[in-house]
Amino acid sequence: MTLCLPQSVLQRIWDDGQAHYPEEGAGLILGHLQGDVRHGSSLLRLANSFEVTARGRRYRLAADDMLRAEAEADRLGLDILGVYHSHPDHPPRPSEFDRDWALPFYSYVITSVRAGRAVESRCWRLTEDRAEMVQEPLEILPEEAS
Amino acid sequence: MITVRIPSALRPYADGQKEVTLDAVSVDHALEVLTERFPALNPHLYDETETLRQYVNLFVNEQDVRSLQGGATPLTAGDRMMIVPSIAGGVDAAPLQSVDHATRRVSQAIIIVLLLAAYVLNVIWLLAAVAATLTIGALASRPSFRPIYGGL
């Protein structure tokens, strides 16, 4: 499975991570599925509802927001393909907490934000047996190809 | 009949269906019927102890069932039940910083010697210098007299 994102969408993910630094920023990736390729075309930025004091290393998208997000995706005729979030001053690798809370199917784009600047994004997906998160290809498309 | 809305993350385990209609008298009953019809959903809704996973939220007609009667919330024909995942994650706890005990002990020794000297010699500027050095060290989160230790 490959996640394809236009450069502008990746840039918005990076902008969001930088805007939330030193807290974690998160949201949803919307798009459509084509065989083994997921085409992300837009983002839904959502609030980090985790306790304020822990937002530097935790994020949560509240059920109410997810309810509205599902309705918005329906309205746009798109699917929720995955979740993006930032890791302030940490590598873009999923933590055990990420795995505990991960859902199957979704692509998880994690962006490392170091000293306020986004430096790297990687994409991960939970295995069917929920045992681990494996990296999946993240393809960035130049704007004219998106 | 009631309608159960399946979130996009779980549709692959429900034959790709966005909505399922079924007969059920309560929320728990609806989940039971749903997982009987689509067994592949089971591990993603329940953990090893058959408890609903922490990310599973259930709404009936857009009301969270936790504000109703939970799994016992009754359902009537025409009700719309929604399975809504909440999403969470984050980094592992910050790695602990190693402590250089030798530097710390040397710094403490230097502080004691300088304070004693300031007291015995009655030199107020020495006391002020120690205080300033400690303040700078605290702001920089490093042992105040490490430069001296490093030069020894």
Contacts between the chains, C-beta under 8 A, distances in Angstrom:
chain1	res1	chain2	res2	distance
A	24	B	90	5.9
A	24	B	91	7.7
A	26	B	87	7.4
A	26	B	89	7.7
A	50	B	88	7.2
A	50	B	90	7.6
A	54	B	90	7.9
A	57	B	90	4.8
A	57	B	91	4.6
A	57	B	92	7.9
A	57	B	93	7.0
A	57	B	94	7.1
A	58	B	88	7.0
A	58	B	89	7.5
A	58	B	90	3.7
A	59	B	88	6.5
A	59	B	89	6.1
A	59	B	90	5.7
A	60	B	86	6.5
A	60	B	87	7.0
A	60	B	88	4.1
A	61	B	86	6.2
A	61	B	87	4.1
A	61	B	88	7.2
A	62	B	86	6.1
A	63	B	57	3.8
A	63	B	59	7.8
A	63	B	64	6.9
A	63	B	84	5.1
A	63	B	85	7.8
A	63	B	86	4.4
A	66	B	7	7.7
A	66	B	57	7.6
A	66	B	84	5.0
A	66	B	85	6.1
A	66	B	86	6.0
A	66	B	87	6.7
A	67	B	59	6.4
A	67	B	62	7.2
A	67	B	82	6.8
A	67	B	84	5.0
A	70	B	5	7.7
A	70	B	7	6.1
A	70	B	8	7.3
A	70	B	82	7.8
A	70	B	84	6.8
A	73	B	8	7.1
A	79	B	8	5.0
A	80	B	7	7.6
A	80	B	8	4.5
A	80	B	9	7.2
A	81	B	8	7.9
A	83	B	87	5.4
A	83	B	89	7.7
A	85	B	89	5.9
A	85	B	90	7.7
A	87	B	90	7.7
A	87	B	91	4.8
A	88	B	91	7.4
A	90	B	91	4.1
A	90	B	92	7.5
A	94	B	89	7.3
A	95	B	89	7.1
A	95	B	90	6.3
A	95	B	91	5.4
A	95	B	92	4.2
A	96	B	92	6.6
A	97	B	88	7.5
A	97	B	89	6.0
A	97	B	90	5.4
A	97	B	91	8.0
A	97	B	92	7.1
A	98	B	89	3.9
A	98	B	90	6.9
A	100	B	54	7.8
A	101	B	54	7.1
A	101	B	55	5.7
A	101	B	87	6.8
A	101	B	88	4.3
A	101	B	89	5.4
A	102	B	89	7.2
A	103	B	9	4.2
A	103	B	10	7.5
A	103	B	44	7.0
A	103	B	55	6.5
A	103	B	85	5.5
A	103	B	87	7.4
A	104	B	9	6.5
A	104	B	10	7.7
A	104	B	12	7.4
A	104	B	13	7.5
A	104	B	44	5.8
A	105	B	8	7.1
A	105	B	9	4.5
A	105	B	10	7.3
A	105	B	11	7.6
A	105	B	12	5.5
A	106	B	9	5.2
A	108	B	89	7.4
A	130	B	43	7.0
A	130	B	44	8.0
